[in-house]
Amino acid sequence: MMKVEEGAVMKFYTIKLPKFLGGIVRAMLNSFKKG
């Protein structure tokens, strides 16, 4: 059970987190360009 859970968490972080961080970075860059 533990191994399967860890695998799911790793998949979540490797797939969702980069997209999430990318969106934040893009929003920050856009606000800097406007400012």
N, CA, C and O atoms as a Tripos MOL2 file, in Angstrom:
@<TRIPOS>MOLECULE
protein
  140   139    35     0     0
PROTEIN
NO_CHARGES

@<TRIPOS>ATOM
      1 N           0.8410   -1.2090    0.0000 N.3       1 MET1
      2 CA          0.0000    0.0000    0.0000 C.3       1 MET1
      3 C           0.8720    1.2540    0.0000 C.2       1 MET1
      4 O           0.5740    2.2280   -0.6920 O.2       1 MET1
      5 N           1.9270    1.2210    0.7640 N.am      2 MET2
      6 CA          2.7700    2.4100    0.8820 C.3       2 MET2
      7 C           3.4300    2.7420   -0.4530 C.2       2 MET2
      8 O           3.4770    3.9020   -0.8630 O.2       2 MET2
      9 N           3.9400    1.7070   -1.1260 N.am      3 LYS3
     10 CA          4.6470    1.9530   -2.3910 C.3       3 LYS3
     11 C           3.7040    2.5420   -3.4370 C.2       3 LYS3
     12 O           4.0760    3.4570   -4.1720 O.2       3 LYS3
     13 N           2.4930    2.0160   -3.5000 N.am      4 VAL4
     14 CA          1.5270    2.5190   -4.4860 C.3       4 VAL4
     15 C           1.1920    3.9750   -4.1860 C.2       4 VAL4
     16 O           1.0830    4.7970   -5.0950 O.2       4 VAL4
     17 N           1.0340    4.2800   -2.9220 N.am      5 GLU5
     18 CA          0.6930    5.6560   -2.5350 C.3       5 GLU5
     19 C           1.8280    6.6100   -2.9170 C.2       5 GLU5
     20 O           1.5870    7.6870   -3.4620 O.2       5 GLU5
     21 N           3.0560    6.2050   -2.6280 N.am      6 GLU6
     22 CA          4.2030    7.0530   -2.9630 C.3       6 GLU6
     23 C           4.2770    7.2850   -4.4640 C.2       6 GLU6
     24 O           4.5830    8.3900   -4.9140 O.2       6 GLU6
     25 N           3.9910    6.2320   -5.2470 N.am      7 GLY7
     26 CA          4.0080    6.3680   -6.7050 C.3       7 GLY7
     27 C           2.9880    7.3850   -7.1720 C.2       7 GLY7
     28 O           3.2640    8.1860   -8.0640 O.2       7 GLY7
     29 N           1.7970    7.3550   -6.5640 N.am      8 ALA8
     30 CA          0.7390    8.2960   -6.9490 C.3       8 ALA8
     31 C           1.1660    9.7230   -6.6090 C.2       8 ALA8
     32 O           0.9350   10.6470   -7.3880 O.2       8 ALA8
     33 N           1.7820    9.8950   -5.4550 N.am      9 VAL9
     34 CA          2.2290   11.2320   -5.0420 C.3       9 VAL9
     35 C           3.3130   11.7360   -5.9950 C.2       9 VAL9
     36 O           3.3080   12.9010   -6.3910 O.2       9 VAL9
     37 N           4.2460   10.8460   -6.3590 N.am     10 MET10
     38 CA          5.3170   11.2390   -7.2740 C.3      10 MET10
     39 C           4.7410   11.6520   -8.6190 C.2      10 MET10
     40 O           5.1690   12.6480   -9.2010 O.2      10 MET10
     41 N           3.7670   10.8850   -9.1190 N.am     11 LYS11
     42 CA          3.1280   11.2230  -10.4000 C.3      11 LYS11
     43 C           2.4650   12.5870  -10.2920 C.2      11 LYS11
     44 O           2.5720   13.4130  -11.1980 O.2      11 LYS11
     45 N           1.7750   12.8200   -9.1740 N.am     12 PHE12
     46 CA          1.0800   14.0970   -8.9810 C.3      12 PHE12
     47 C           2.0750   15.2550   -9.0280 C.2      12 PHE12
     48 O           1.8410   16.2640   -9.6930 O.2      12 PHE12
     49 N           3.1970   15.0930   -8.3070 N.am     13 TYR13
     50 CA          4.1670   16.1850   -8.2330 C.3      13 TYR13
     51 C           4.9130   16.3800   -9.5440 C.2      13 TYR13
     52 O           5.2310   17.5110   -9.9110 O.2      13 TYR13
     53 N           5.2030   15.2690  -10.2700 N.am     14 THR14
     54 CA          5.9800   15.4070  -11.5060 C.3      14 THR14
     55 C           5.1240   15.9500  -12.6370 C.2      14 THR14
     56 O           5.6520   16.5480  -13.5740 O.2      14 THR14
     57 N           3.8020   15.7520  -12.5670 N.am     15 ILE15
     58 CA          2.9200   16.1930  -13.6540 C.3      15 ILE15
     59 C           2.2450   17.5150  -13.3200 C.2      15 ILE15
     60 O           2.2680   18.4480  -14.1240 O.2      15 ILE15
     61 N           1.6450   17.5980  -12.1340 N.am     16 LYS16
     62 CA          0.8400   18.7870  -11.7950 C.3      16 LYS16
     63 C           1.7100   19.9560  -11.3500 C.2      16 LYS16
     64 O           1.4690   21.0940  -11.7540 O.2      16 LYS16
     65 N           2.7150   19.6900  -10.5250 N.am     17 LEU17
     66 CA          3.4940   20.7760   -9.9260 C.3      17 LEU17
     67 C           4.2350   21.6170  -10.9690 C.2      17 LEU17
     68 O           4.1810   22.8440  -10.8950 O.2      17 LEU17
     69 N           4.9310   21.0000  -11.9470 N.am     18 PRO18
     70 CA          5.6300   21.8260  -12.9480 C.3      18 PRO18
     71 C           4.6870   22.7530  -13.6970 C.2      18 PRO18
     72 O           5.0310   23.9060  -13.9570 O.2      18 PRO18
     73 N           3.4900   22.2600  -14.0510 N.am     19 LYS19
     74 CA          2.5100   23.1010  -14.7550 C.3      19 LYS19
     75 C           2.0820   24.2440  -13.8500 C.2      19 LYS19
     76 O           1.9620   25.3870  -14.2920 O.2      19 LYS19
     77 N           1.8500   23.9260  -12.5660 N.am     20 PHE20
     78 CA          1.4200   24.9340  -11.5920 C.3      20 PHE20
     79 C           2.4940   26.0110  -11.4360 C.2      20 PHE20
     80 O           2.1990   27.2060  -11.4780 O.2      20 PHE20
     81 N           3.7460   25.5740  -11.2560 N.am     21 LEU21
     82 CA          4.8470   26.5300  -11.0930 C.3      21 LEU21
     83 C           5.0450   27.3370  -12.3660 C.2      21 LEU21
     84 O           5.3060   28.5390  -12.3120 O.2      21 LEU21
     85 N           4.9200   26.6670  -13.5250 N.am     22 GLY22
     86 CA          5.0690   27.3670  -14.8000 C.3      22 GLY22
     87 C           4.0460   28.4840  -14.9180 C.2      22 GLY22
     88 O           4.3630   29.5750  -15.3940 O.2      22 GLY22
     89 N           2.8220   28.2160  -14.4880 N.am     23 GLY23
     90 CA          1.7670   29.2290  -14.5570 C.3      23 GLY23
     91 C           2.0820   30.4100  -13.6570 C.2      23 GLY23
     92 O           1.8500   31.5610  -14.0280 O.2      23 GLY23
     93 N           2.6120   30.1250  -12.4700 N.am     24 ILE24
     94 CA          2.9490   31.2060  -11.5340 C.3      24 ILE24
     95 C           4.0710   32.0660  -12.1140 C.2      24 ILE24
     96 O           4.0120   33.2950  -12.0730 O.2      24 ILE24
     97 N           5.1000   31.3980  -12.6590 N.am     25 VAL25
     98 CA          6.2400   32.1370  -13.2240 C.3      25 VAL25
     99 C           5.7730   33.0130  -14.3730 C.2      25 VAL25
    100 O           6.1880   34.1650  -14.4970 O.2      25 VAL25
    101 N           4.8980   32.4540  -15.2200 N.am     26 ARG26
    102 CA          4.3970   33.2180  -16.3670 C.3      26 ARG26
    103 C           3.6130   34.4390  -15.8900 C.2      26 ARG26
    104 O           3.7620   35.5300  -16.4390 O.2      26 ARG26
    105 N           2.7810   34.2520  -14.8690 N.am     27 ALA27
    106 CA          1.9750   35.3620  -14.3550 C.3      27 ALA27
    107 C           2.8890   36.4520  -13.7890 C.2      27 ALA27
    108 O           2.6430   37.6420  -13.9860 O.2      27 ALA27
    109 N           3.9500   36.0320  -13.0810 N.am     28 MET28
    110 CA          4.8850   37.0010  -12.5060 C.3      28 MET28
    111 C           5.5840   37.7860  -13.6100 C.2      28 MET28
    112 O           5.7030   39.0080  -13.5300 O.2      28 MET28
    113 N           6.0500   37.0750  -14.6520 N.am     29 LEU29
    114 CA          6.7420   37.7450  -15.7550 C.3      29 LEU29
    115 C           5.8100   38.7270  -16.4440 C.2      29 LEU29
    116 O           6.2200   39.8350  -16.7920 O.2      29 LEU29
    117 N           4.5610   38.3300  -16.6440 N.am     30 ASN30
    118 CA          3.5900   39.2140  -17.3050 C.3      30 ASN30
    119 C           3.3680   40.4770  -16.4780 C.2      30 ASN30
    120 O           3.3010   41.5760  -17.0290 O.2      30 ASN30
    121 N           3.2530   40.3250  -15.1540 N.am     31 SER31
    122 CA          3.0010   41.4890  -14.3000 C.3      31 SER31
    123 C           4.2220   42.4140  -14.3090 C.2      31 SER31
    124 O           4.0790   43.6350  -14.2510 O.2      31 SER31
    125 N           5.4170   41.8290  -14.3830 N.am     32 PHE32
    126 CA          6.6280   42.6580  -14.4140 C.3      32 PHE32
    127 C           6.7020   43.4460  -15.7180 C.2      32 PHE32
    128 O           7.0660   44.6220  -15.7160 O.2      32 PHE32
    129 N           6.3540   42.7960  -16.8330 N.am     33 LYS33
    130 CA          6.4020   43.4710  -18.1350 C.3      33 LYS33
    131 C           5.4080   44.6260  -18.1750 C.2      33 LYS33
    132 O           5.7090   45.6920  -18.7120 O.2      33 LYS33
    133 N           4.2240   44.4110  -17.6040 N.am     34 LYS34
    134 CA          3.2030   45.4650  -17.5880 C.3      34 LYS34
    135 C           3.6440   46.6130  -16.6870 C.2      34 LYS34
    136 O           3.4650   47.7850  -17.0190 O.2      34 LYS34
    137 N           4.2240   46.2560  -15.5400 N.am     35 GLY35
    138 CA          4.6490   47.2750  -14.5850 C.3      35 GLY35
    139 C           5.8670   48.0230  -15.0980 C.2      35 GLY35
    140 O           6.3680   48.9220  -14.4230 O.2      35 GLY35
@<TRIPOS>BOND
     1     1     2 1
     2     2     3 1
     3     3     4 2
     4     3     5 am
     5     5     6 1
     6     6     7 1
     7     7     8 2
     8     7     9 am
     9     9    10 1
    10    10    11 1
    11    11    12 2
    12    11    13 am
    13    13    14 1
    14    14    15 1
    15    15    16 2
    16    15    17 am
    17    17    18 1
    18    18    19 1
    19    19    20 2
    20    19    21 am
    21    21    22 1
    22    22    23 1
    23    23    24 2
    24    23    25 am
    25    25    26 1
    26    26    27 1
    27    27    28 2
    28    27    29 am
    29    29    30 1
    30    30    31 1
    31    31    32 2
    32    31    33 am
    33    33    34 1
    34    34    35 1
    35    35    36 2
    36    35    37 am
    37    37    38 1
    38    38    39 1
    39    39    40 2
    40    39    41 am
    41    41    42 1
    42    42    43 1
    43    43    44 2
    44    43    45 am
    45    45    46 1
    46    46    47 1
    47    47    48 2
    48    47    49 am
    49    49    50 1
    50    50    51 1
    51    51    52 2
    52    51    53 am
    53    53    54 1
    54    54    55 1
    55    55    56 2
    56    55    57 am
    57    57    58 1
    58    58    59 1
    59    59    60 2
    60    59    61 am
    61    61    62 1
    62    62    63 1
    63    63    64 2
    64    63    65 am
    65    65    66 1
    66    66    67 1
    67    67    68 2
    68    67    69 am
    69    69    70 1
    70    70    71 1
    71    71    72 2
    72    71    73 am
    73    73    74 1
    74    74    75 1
    75    75    76 2
    76    75    77 am
    77    77    78 1
    78    78    79 1
    79    79    80 2
    80    79    81 am
    81    81    82 1
    82    82    83 1
    83    83    84 2
    84    83    85 am
    85    85    86 1
    86    86    87 1
    87    87    88 2
    88    87    89 am
    89    89    90 1
    90    90    91 1
    91    91    92 2
    92    91    93 am
    93    93    94 1
    94    94    95 1
    95    95    96 2
    96    95    97 am
    97    97    98 1
    98    98    99 1
    99    99   100 2
   100    99   101 am
   101   101   102 1
   102   102   103 1
   103   103   104 2
   104   103   105 am
   105   105   106 1
   106   106   107 1
   107   107   108 2
   108   107   109 am
   109   109   110 1
   110   110   111 1
   111   111   112 2
   112   111   113 am
   113   113   114 1
   114   114   115 1
   115   115   116 2
   116   115   117 am
   117   117   118 1
   118   118   119 1
   119   119   120 2
   120   119   121 am
   121   121   122 1
   122   122   123 1
   123   123   124 2
   124   123   125 am
   125   125   126 1
   126   126   127 1
   127   127   128 2
   128   127   129 am
   129   129   130 1
   130   130   131 1
   131   131   132 2
   132   131   133 am
   133   133   134 1
   134   134   135 1
   135   135   136 2
   136   135   137 am
   137   137   138 1
   138   138   139 1
   139   139   140 2
@<TRIPOS>SUBSTRUCTURE
     1 MET1         2 RESIDUE 1 A MET
     2 MET2         6 RESIDUE 1 A MET
     3 LYS3        10 RESIDUE 1 A LYS
     4 VAL4        14 RESIDUE 1 A VAL
     5 GLU5        18 RESIDUE 1 A GLU
     6 GLU6        22 RESIDUE 1 A GLU
     7 GLY7        26 RESIDUE 1 A GLY
     8 ALA8        30 RESIDUE 1 A ALA
     9 VAL9        34 RESIDUE 1 A VAL
    10 MET10       38 RESIDUE 1 A MET
    11 LYS11       42 RESIDUE 1 A LYS
    12 PHE12       46 RESIDUE 1 A PHE
    13 TYR13       50 RESIDUE 1 A TYR
    14 THR14       54 RESIDUE 1 A THR
    15 ILE15       58 RESIDUE 1 A ILE
    16 LYS16       62 RESIDUE 1 A LYS
    17 LEU17       66 RESIDUE 1 A LEU
    18 PRO18       70 RESIDUE 1 A PRO
    19 LYS19       74 RESIDUE 1 A LYS
    20 PHE20       78 RESIDUE 1 A PHE
    21 LEU21       82 RESIDUE 1 A LEU
    22 GLY22       86 RESIDUE 1 A GLY
    23 GLY23       90 RESIDUE 1 A GLY
    24 ILE24       94 RESIDUE 1 A ILE
    25 VAL25       98 RESIDUE 1 A VAL
    26 ARG26      102 RESIDUE 1 A ARG
    27 ALA27      106 RESIDUE 1 A ALA
    28 MET28      110 RESIDUE 1 A MET
    29 LEU29      114 RESIDUE 1 A LEU
    30 ASN30      118 RESIDUE 1 A ASN
    31 SER31      122 RESIDUE 1 A SER
    32 PHE32      126 RESIDUE 1 A PHE
    33 LYS33      130 RESIDUE 1 A LYS
    34 LYS34      134 RESIDUE 1 A LYS
    35 GLY35      138 RESIDUE 1 A GLY
